[in-house]
Amino acid sequence: MKIAPFLLAFALIASAGLLAAEKATAGPRGGRLLDATPQRAEFFVTKERRLEITFLDAARRPVAPGEREVLVTAELPAGRTPIALAKTATGFASSAPCPAAAESARVVVQIREKPGARPQNFRLDLKLETCGECKLAEYACICSH
């Protein structure tokens, strides 16, 4: 039983380190950061409800998407609905606004580094209301609630 206090102390130190390392941050435009590798991406919804995925370098500056492919699907009550995206200089953007039903739906973002590569999947709840605490849209909220 002498090992138990050591394990408890180790667990407390390790969990404190994880909490400090995982402090959420918003993207440069106030969107949700997706931990895609090798480069992060920012998921952002414009005032016109258009989706934008912007790839960022280590200094959080926009970079060209290269060969990447991005697919976005909204999981609506009527079923899964793909959201068409067009390639831009720094990522991808939807040409049409999100369907009104998507404003409170789960959204799946798939990022492929190149055609045929295994996708990285990100799921988020697309809530456009503003968080009262951090003042970001709820889909990008960095608060602990």
N, C-alpha and C positions, 0 to 999 in steps of 0.2 A: 504493500500500500504506500510505500514511500515514493513510488513513481507517479502516483496520481497528482500530487501538488505540482510536480514538474510539468506534467502533461497539461494541466489546467493553465499554468503560467504561459506555456508555449502557445496554447490555443488562443489565449487572450491577446498576446503580442501579435500573433499571425493575423487574427481577425481585425485588430486595430490597423495594421499595415494595409490590409486589403481595403478597408473602408477609406483610408486616406488616399490610396492609389486610384480608387474608382470614383472620385468626385466627378459628377457629371458636368460637362460644359456644353454650351450651345455652339453652333456653327457661327462663322463670321457674320452671316446675315440674320442670325437668330433662329435658324432651323435646327433640325435634329441631326446630330452627327452619327453616321453609320461607320462602324469600325471595320470597314472593308480593308483588305490587304492587297497590294502593298500600300495603297493610298486610301486615306479616309475620304468619305463623301458626305456632303451635306444634303439632306432632304428638306426642301423648303416649299411652302405653299404661298404663292403671291396673293395680293389683294383681290385679284381677278379669279382666284381659286385654281390657278394653273400650277402644276407640279414642276419643280426643277430639281435635278440631281446634279450637283457640282462637285467635281473631284478636286481635292486639296493636297498641296505638298506639305512637308513637315512644318513650314512656317505659316500654314493655313491660308495660302494664296491659291487661287484657282489655277488649274493646269488642264491641258488638253486631255480628252478621254482616251486618245489612242485607239486601240482595237477593241476596247471594252464594249459590251452590250448590256443594256439595262432593260428589264421588263418590270412593269408595275401592274399589279392586279388588286382591285378593290373587291373585298368579300362582302357583297351586299345581300340583303334579305332575298332578293330575286335570284341570287347566284353570283358566281365569280364573274367580274367584268374587267377585261384588260383595259388599261389606259394607254392610249397611243402616245409614244414619245418620239421626238426627232432629235438627232444629234446636233449639239451646238459646239462652240469653240471650247467650252470648259465642262461639258457634260451632256445632259439630256434635258429636254423640256417638253411638256405637253402643249399641243397647239390649241386644245379646247379646255374649258374649265372642267373640274371634277364634277361628276354627277352629284346633284344635291344630296342624294342618299348616301354618298361616300363621306359626307362631312362627319359622320359618326360611325364609320365602318372601320374594320381592320384592313390594313393595306399591307401587301407583301411586295417587297422590292428585291429583285434578283439581279445580281451584278456578276457578269462573266468577264474575266480578264481578257479573253479573246474568244472568237467563235469556237464552239465545241467544248470549251473548258467547263469544269464543274462550277455551278453557280454558288455564290455566297448569298444566303437568304436572310432578309431582315423583315421582321414583323412589327408593325406599330399601329396604334389606334389613332386614326385621323380625327382628332378633336380640335376644331379651330377656335374654340373659346379661349380667351386670355386667362392665364393663371393669375390669381390675385396676389400671389407671393413673388414670383420671379418675373412677372409681366411678359412672359413668352406665351406663344400659343401652346395649348395643352399637349399637342403632339410632340413638342420640343421641350417641354417643362423639365427643368433641372432640379426642382425641389425634391425633398425626400419623401413627400406624401404619396 
